[in-house]
Amino acid sequence: MIKGDKGEDIAPDKDSEDGTEVNPYYETITFEPVGDVTNAKEQTLSVVRYHQVVSRKSNDEVFHDQIGYWIYDPKTESVIETVTIPRAVTLIAGGSATITGDSVKIDVVSEEGSKFGIAQSPFMSEKAKTTKFTHTLTIDGDSMEYREVTFVDIYGRKSFEHSDENILKRQ
């Protein structure tokens, strides 16, 4: 389990003057190893399941819950993240990992129409459509830092960059 209390969420807000809302947050992410998974007797993947729970500092209410998998394919040296949130949005993002000493940096991307895609309910497609997702995370010892950006068409705005970033420590 890792925890962080330095999070900043920059979200769309149709009622604010500049169209954004900034939410300081804290969170917990729990990781569980799944182990190796074999696909079609040809591909062996290393898999870790995660559950992320994010709460606003202002009122301690959970405003984001996410489950997914981090998947590594050693044959192609590629990384895949699956993301599911209870707003009826799921995506698969793909990319790579760079190892420098004891540090690992992972970059993944998902975009409409790409081989790593986005699925969402009709309501979300109409009202708050996710068109792209980027996630960069760096793990160094007992620390993990990340930044993710979800590009959303919302409130008449195209490609609003809804961003989240935090620094977490192993507990």
N, C-alpha and C positions, 0 to 999 in steps of 0.2 A: 504494500500500500504506500502511496505517496500523497503528500498533502502540500498545498500552497495557499498563501493568503495575500499574494501580490497581484492578483488577476485584475485585468481591465477589459471590459466588454464595451465595444462601441457598436451600438445597434441603431437601426432606423427608428425614428419617432416622428409621426406625421404632425404632432402638435407643437413641437419645439421650433424655435426660430430658425435654427440651422439644419433641422431635419434629423438630428442625431440625439442619442441619449447615451451617457457614459455611466456604466455600472461597475464600481469596484466589487470584486468577489473573492471568495475562497472556495476551495474545492478539494475533493478526494478522488483519486483514481486507484482502483483495485485491479491488479493484473493477476491472471491465473494461467499457468502454462497448460496448453492443450496437448502439446507434443507434436510428433510428426504425423502428417496427413498425406495419404497417397491418392493421386488422381490418375485414373485410367492406366494403372500399372506403369506409368512413365514418369510422373512428376511426384517428388516428395517435398512437401512444404513444412516449414517449422512455424508453429502457430501459438500465439498468445491472445487470450480473450481479455477484454477490459470493460470496466464499468466506471463511468465518470459522473459525479454528482456535483453540481455547481450551485452555490448559494450567494445571494446578494449580501454584502456587508451591512447595508442600510437596514435590513429587516430580518435577516437570517432565513429568508424564504428560498427554497429551491426554485431556480428558474431555468435550469437546463439539466437534463438527464440523458445520457448517451451510452449505448453499448456498441461493441464492435470487436474486431479482430485485427491484430497486426500479424501479417503473414510474410515470411521470407522464403524466396525460392533460390537456394544456393546455386543451382545450375545456371540460372540467368543473372544471378546477383541482383534480383529485383525485390522491391518491397511493395506490399499492397496493404492498404487499410480499408476495412469496411466500417461504415458509420450508419447507425440507425438512431433516429430520435423520435420521440412520441408525438411528433407533429405530422406524422405520415410522410417522412422524408428518409430515404436510404440512398447511400452512394457507395461506389467503389473507386478508390483513388490509387494510382500507381506511380512508382518512382524508384528511387535508389537510396542507398545508404553509403556514407563516406566515413571510414574509420581512420582517425588520426590519434595515435597513441592510445589512451584510455577513453577517448571521446568518440561518440557515434553521432553523426548528423544524418537525419532522414528527411527527405523531401518527397512529397507525393502530391499529385494533382488529379482532379476529376473535372470533366467538362462535358456539357451537353454535346452529344454527337460524337464523342471520342470513344475509344475502346474501354475506357474506365468511365462509366456513366452514372447518371443521377436518375432515380425513380422517385416520384412524388404523387400525392393524391391529386385529383382534379381540383379540389379547393386550393391547395397550395400552388399548383401550377397557375391558377387564375389570380390569386391574391398575393402570394409571396414566393414567386418562382425562383428556385435555386438554379443558377446557370453555370456556376463554376465554384470549385472548392480547392484551396491550397492549404497545405499543412507542413510546416517545418518544425522539427523537434530535434533538440540536442540533448544527449544523455552523457553526463560526465560524472563518473563515480556515483554518489548518492543523490545527485541533482539532475533534474530534467527541466528544460526550458522549452517552451513552444510558442508558436504564433500560427494561428489559422485564420484564413479569410474565406468567408462564404459570400459569393457575389449573388445578390438577390434583386430581382425586379419587384419593387414594392412601393406602394403609395404613389404610383405614377413615375417613379424614378427607375432608370435602367442601371443595372450593375452596381447597386449600392454595396460598398465594401464593409460588410459586417465582420468585425475582427475581434478576436479573443487572444489574449496572451497571458502567460503566467510562468512563474518559477516555482517548482515543487521539489520537496525533499523526501527521501525514503524515510519511513517511520519504523 
